[in-house]
């Protein structure tokens, strides 16, 4: 079983990578840097891992709870997960050479826009998980591990192109 502390750590890592990559990928010359590419592929791995864990571990308690609201939320998040995976796959196919762990940036403006959209989509998903999925899961499971989640939220505002986590 995954703890909410582990989920929060994943969310922190994804947010930190997003913040760093937003800066690095805004400079065309840094897009070809091996360090930037390494960080980008770490980001991809972290997001995929997070989605896999949420798909495998979080929805079942909601779907089997007998609560129609919980089941609806779980189904919506599962649908969102499928959409994120589809968008991610299309992004990787168009902009990445996965065999060589590099980026293929033929049109920087288009790449920049697509990257910003992808980052926003993932950060919006994290925020939705923190605000909606985790509290509902806590309610359904009624476990004490979920209580630590209530102390963690993401800012709903951007600082430039960066999203910043904050704690209450």
Beta strands, then each sheet from edge to edge (+ up, - down):
strand 1: 96-97
strand 2: 102-103
strand 3: 152-159
strand 4: 162-167
sheet 1: 1+ 2-
sheet 2: 3+ 4-
end
